[in-house]
């Protein structure tokens, strides 16, 4: 094997590796874009939005329980009277 043949083989390998890297980068960008589109289509909420909604629901449940207690007390008062 000549040094020229080794140099040419090395250049081809380097070119192929560079091309593979470019293909990989392009595929990665396409995959990220596809995932982003899919997630956008799912209409997901952020963790912060979820926590705010959960806190609001908890507050509403407590208020409902208090109102139910008050209505029951009024019904008891009305039934006695």
C-alpha positions in Angstrom: 0.0 0.0 0.0 1.3 3.4 -0.9 1.1 6.5 1.2 -1.0 8.1 -1.5 -3.6 5.3 -1.2 -3.7 5.7 2.6 -4.1 9.5 2.2 -6.9 9.1 -0.3 -8.6 6.5 1.9 -8.3 8.8 5.0 -9.7 11.7 3.0 -12.7 9.6 1.9 -13.3 8.5 5.5 -13.1 12.0 6.8 -15.5 13.2 4.0 -17.9 10.4 4.8 -17.8 11.1 8.5 -18.5 14.8 7.8 -21.4 13.9 5.6 -22.8 11.5 8.3 -22.5 14.4 10.8 -24.4 16.7 8.6 -27.1 14.1 8.0 -27.3 13.5 11.7 -27.7 17.2 12.5 -30.4 17.6 9.8 -32.3 14.5 11.1 -32.0 15.8 14.7 -33.4 19.2 13.7 -36.3 17.5 11.8 -37.0 15.2 14.8 -37.1 18.2 17.2 -39.4 20.1 14.9 -41.7 17.1 14.5 -41.8 16.6 18.2 -42.5 20.3 18.8 -45.4 20.2 16.3 -46.9 17.1 17.9 -46.7 18.6 21.4 -48.3 21.8 20.1 -51.1 19.8 18.6 -51.8 18.2 22.0 -52.7 21.5 23.6 -50.7 20.8 26.8 -50.4 23.2 29.7 -47.3 24.2 31.6 -46.6 22.9 35.1 -47.3 26.4 36.4 -50.7 26.6 34.7 -51.5 23.1 36.1 -50.5 24.1 39.6 -52.6 27.3 39.5 -55.6 25.4 38.3 -55.1 22.8 40.9 -54.9 25.4 43.7 -58.1 27.1 42.3 -59.9 23.8 42.3 -58.8 23.1 45.9 -60.1 26.5 47.0 -63.4 25.9 45.2 -63.8 22.5 46.8 -63.3 24.1 50.3 -65.8 26.8 49.5 -68.3 24.3 48.3 -67.9 22.2 51.4 -68.5 25.3 53.6 -71.5 26.2 51.6 -72.9 22.7 51.9 -72.4 22.9 55.6 -74.2 26.2 55.8 -77.1 25.0 53.7 -77.4 21.9 55.9 -77.4 24.1 59.0 -80.1 26.3 57.5 -82.2 23.2 56.5 -81.9 21.9 60.1 -83.0 25.3 61.5 -85.9 25.5 59.0 -87.0 21.9 59.8 -87.0 22.6 63.6 -88.9 25.8 63.2 
